[in-house]
Amino acid sequence: MPMSTPLVLSFDLDDTLWPVGPVIAAAEIALLSWLRARYPRTVIGHDIESMRTLRAAVAERFPERGHDLTFLRHRALKDLFGAAGHAESLADEALEVFFAARNRVEFYDDVRPSLIRLRSRYRLFALSNGNADLRRCGIADLFAGHVTASAAGAAKPDVRIYAALLEMAGVEAHQVLHIGDDPLADVVGAMQAGMQAAWLNRDSRPWPKDLAAPPRTISTLAEIM
């Protein structure tokens, strides 16, 4: 481990424990298909891209909620139902359809065995800007806690989400090693919060030239001892 041996390991989720692109694409398709079957009037003239545009418009209307991906999607669905003359409350049911698919993730091969091994030596926490549900994903039993951007009121690399993790874990910043795939959100953000950090680079991406070099780079979770 870099610096001192940590007491806590925190993990990003999307693109760290599973590839998120295919998951979100499948969830958006499932939602659109459900809407077409159940409430076809809501999606006349809409496709995946136009629904993404609706969410982007919500983010512009509510910049103070930009970190809360669940709010943005829920508000966009309310707007969609309202525009079609339906009750906005139907957005709850539609959001559940999305979440059911959003949490059907396919873990990278190293994830489960590594987390099981690491749990015997460290307390594990999840720290994510996204809205995955550890229970639905099937790994809640491996983690001591989960801090989301929605709950913390800020998204990585904002120091507030890291502060929320420290409060939940009851440790000091230097006692945490954060592991994630995003150079800015996961590595720079964690280091600015006083934590140790490791960049998980599964596909040999170049490190951004405008950022200081990461203190440690790994290609799989199996490299964490």
Secondary structure as the mmCIF struct_conf table of DSSP 4:
data_model
#
loop_
_struct_conf.conf_type_id
_struct_conf.id
_struct_conf.beg_label_comp_id
_struct_conf.beg_label_asym_id
_struct_conf.beg_label_seq_id
_struct_conf.end_label_comp_id
_struct_conf.end_label_asym_id
_struct_conf.end_label_seq_id
BEND BEND1 MET A 3 SER A 4
HELX_LH_PP_P HELX_LH_PP_P1 THR A 5 PRO A 6
BEND BEND2 LEU A 7 LEU A 7
STRN STRN1 VAL A 8 PHE A 11
STRN STRN2 ASP A 14 ASP A 14
TURN_TY1_P TURN_TY1_P1 ASP A 15 LEU A 17
STRN STRN3 TRP A 18 TRP A 18
HELX_RH_AL_P HELX_RH_AL_P1 VAL A 20 ARG A 38
HELX_RH_3T_P HELX_RH_3T_P1 PRO A 40 VAL A 43
TURN_TY1_P TURN_TY1_P2 ILE A 44 GLY A 45
HELX_RH_AL_P HELX_RH_AL_P2 ILE A 48 ARG A 61
HELX_RH_3T_P HELX_RH_3T_P2 PRO A 63 ARG A 65
TURN_TY1_P TURN_TY1_P3 GLY A 66 HIS A 67
HELX_RH_AL_P HELX_RH_AL_P3 LEU A 69 ALA A 83
TURN_TY1_P TURN_TY1_P4 ALA A 84 GLY A 85
BEND BEND3 HIS A 86 HIS A 86
TURN_TY1_P TURN_TY1_P5 GLU A 88 SER A 89
HELX_RH_AL_P HELX_RH_AL_P4 LEU A 90 ARG A 102
TURN_TY1_P TURN_TY1_P6 ASN A 103 ASN A 103
TURN_TY1_P TURN_TY1_P7 ASP A 109 ASP A 110
HELX_RH_AL_P HELX_RH_AL_P5 VAL A 111 ARG A 119
TURN_TY1_P TURN_TY1_P8 SER A 120 ARG A 121
BEND BEND4 TYR A 122 TYR A 122
STRN STRN4 ARG A 123 SER A 128
BEND BEND5 ASN A 129 GLY A 130
HELX_RH_AL_P HELX_RH_AL_P6 LEU A 134 CYS A 137
TURN_TY1_P TURN_TY1_P9 GLY A 138 GLY A 138
HELX_RH_3T_P HELX_RH_3T_P3 ALA A 140 LEU A 142
BEND BEND6 ALA A 144 ALA A 144
STRN STRN5 GLY A 145 THR A 148
HELX_RH_AL_P HELX_RH_AL_P7 ALA A 149 ALA A 152
TURN_TY1_P TURN_TY1_P10 GLY A 153 GLY A 153
BEND BEND7 ALA A 154 ALA A 154
TURN_TY1_P TURN_TY1_P11 LYS A 156 PRO A 157
BEND BEND8 ASP A 158 ASP A 158
HELX_RH_AL_P HELX_RH_AL_P8 VAL A 159 ALA A 169
TURN_TY1_P TURN_TY1_P12 GLY A 170 GLY A 170
HELX_RH_3T_P HELX_RH_3T_P4 ALA A 173 GLN A 175
STRN STRN6 VAL A 176 GLY A 180
BEND BEND9 ASP A 181 ASP A 181
HELX_RH_PI_P HELX_RH_PI_P1 PRO A 183 VAL A 188
HELX_RH_AL_P HELX_RH_AL_P9 GLY A 189 GLN A 192
TURN_TY1_P TURN_TY1_P13 ALA A 193 GLY A 194
STRN STRN7 GLN A 196 LEU A 200
TURN_TY1_P TURN_TY1_P14 ARG A 202 ASP A 203
HELX_LH_PP_P HELX_LH_PP_P2 ARG A 205 PRO A 208
TURN_TY1_P TURN_TY1_P15 LYS A 209 ASP A 210
BEND BEND10 LEU A 211 LEU A 211
HELX_LH_PP_P HELX_LH_PP_P3 ALA A 212 PRO A 214
BEND BEND11 PRO A 215 PRO A 215
STRN STRN8 THR A 217 ILE A 218
BEND BEND12 SER A 219 THR A 220
HELX_RH_3T_P HELX_RH_3T_P5 LEU A 221 GLU A 223
#
